[in-house]
Amino acid sequence: MSSKRFGCHQVELVCDSLKSNSTLKSLYLSKNQLGKNGAKSVSEALKSNSTLTELNMSLNQIKDDSTLFLCQSLKSNSTL
């Protein structure tokens, strides 16, 4: 899903399915337009997902405050 120019709404849809997905191992969201709200959506999904082992969110519009959300969610995710 890299380079798809996903905005917040599209990322929310992906994250909603990620919360209940039990097979996905890798998710590539690089080169999108996630921004703060997209990062929050990914953070929430990571809290309940236990199958992802690889996540790439490089080259997005994620600032320091959004990075904090991601770091906090990684505390409860033992697979990434």
N, C-alpha and C positions, 0 to 999 in steps of 0.2 A: 504494500500500500504506500510505498514511497513515491514521492513526486506526483501525487494526485491532487495537490492543492486543496486538500481537505481543510475545511474550516471547523469551527466549533461544533456546529450541528452534526456534520458527518462523523466527527470523532466521538461525539456523544453516542451515536448509534453503534459504532464499533465497540465502544466501551461497555455499553449495555449488554451486548452479546458476550463480551469477554468475561463479565462477572459470572456467567453460568456455564462457560465453555470448559470442558474437561479434557480436551485433546490438543489444543493449540500450544505449540512449544515456542515459536518465534513470531515476533510482531515487529515489522519495520514500518515506522511512521516518519522516517526522515524526509526532509524537504517538503513539508506541508506548512500549513499556516495555523498551527495549534494555538499559540498564544496562551494567555493565562487560563481562560476557561477550558481550553482543550487539555492543558496540563492537569487541571483539577479533575477533569473527567477520567483521565488516565490514572491519576492517583487513587481515586475512589475504586476503580476497577481492580487495581493491583492489590488492594486490601483484601479482596475476596477471591482472587485468582491464585490457584496453587499449581498451575501447569506450565506457565511461561518460564523459560530458562534463558531467553534472549529477547532484549528490547532495544530498539534503536530509535531514538527520537532526535537525532542530530539535525542541525540546520533548520531549526524551527524558531519561532519568535517567542522563546521562553526566557523570561527574565529571572532575576534572583529570587523574587518572592514566589514565583511558580515552582522554581527548583526546590524550594523548601517543602512545598506540598508533596512533591515526588519523593524527597528524602524521608519524610515522615511515613509515607505509605510503604516504603521499602523496609522499614523496621518490622512490619508485620508480614512481609512476604519472604518466605524462606527459600524460594526457588530461583530468584533472580540474584 
